């Protein structure tokens, strides 16, 4: 079968039909080419198109006059064709058999190929099709029910704390600009995007661009806030170093999903941010222990004249009262939350309630360290002098995390002291609820007590 000839003839028929608009002509041609390809056509569409245009001056003129209208409107492949790709599609991504057939046929085409596949989020499950955002990251639910189960949490989530702070801060600071890489709902920015649309920037799934855009805004005299998940900031690590930290720019990173995220599994666990940020010069890194601390740290980071990061977990807080007034915290200063003997627990982040509960049974001192960088070195020295054992705890990989920073300081200052580091082990953490994983990894109150007792018994 001469498929190249079929393409040539069909192009002529379609493009010479004067009753169709330009957009209809090219759209019909594009769909027809995709249909032919999903059969047995092995001839390059790009090459076939060139043959047609070279032999038909009227079509050349049509394309020349319509070029500006076609780009980005009728032929989404125009850009890719200009870059040297053979553009194929769009095709229905839910028709698996046709998709497989098309991909197989593409093997016979020469040069780089670009296959455009169209899918619909939630396809096949009507509630998800109607509410793709609501069903993006869902808890366990009964598919026979017409709606998702409502959250049982009575305390506000950290994402909501951030979203409320963002609106309150924007009311005071017209130079505040908030950036999200397509995570408006998850990051708690819906209200802000509606109330301050001119200060809201969604750059889509482009984390590197989100970081560099923040750098450009800071250079322009604005006060950018990049709201991003811990696991997604990994993608913008080069930009974090080269575009923000080296120039010591006042870009604040509101890092959501720091720590274990539960049902989203291995790829979304925020296990490494304290480790990969702590080694970057000029960074200020904060880990709030509750909702109010989070609000005050966001304000502190916003006021800081350099790069800063506030990392907080997924889900609700512990129920702390959130003060409407915002106060700038002194950089690198922790607070002793409980006085005890012999053992000092240095808590970084929201494991503080677990640490306090364990400390009651151990009669241990508990310090809310607040800052991962700069560390409160004076407080560490005081605790080392007055206690026999130090215990650090964080919802981050032990390797290179906040606890490692404590040990580095002790060694640098020649203070030899036993230090037990508690945190995430050196492995990728599997799927499970946050509570299940905390218990399994012995990071709940009972587990913390057990780990400390085992260490003391060695």
Buried (B, 14 or more C-beta within 10 A) or exposed (E): EEBBEBBBEBBBEBBEEEEBEBBEBBBBBBBBBBBBBBEEBEBBBBBBBEBBBEEBEEBEEBBEEBEEBBBEBBBBBBEBBEEEBBBBBBBBBEEEEBBEBBBEBBEEBEEEBBBBBEEEEBEEEEBBEEBEEBBEBEEEEEEEEEEBEEEEEEBBBBBBBBBBBBBBBBEEBEEBBBBBBBBBBBBBBEEBBEEBEEBBBBBEEBBBBBBBBBBEBBBEEBBBBBBBBBBBBBBBBEBBBEBBBBBBBBBBBBBBBBBBBBBBEEEBBBBBBBBBBBEBEBBBBBBBBBBBBBBBBBBBBBBBEBBBBBBBBBBBBEEBEBEEEBEEBEBBEBBBBBEBEEBBBBBBBBBBBBBBBBBEEBEBBBBBBBBBBEBBBEBBBBBBEEBEBBBBBBBBBBBBBBBBBBBEBBEEEEEEBEBBBBBBEEEEBEBBBBEEBBBEBBBBBBBBBEBBEEBBEE
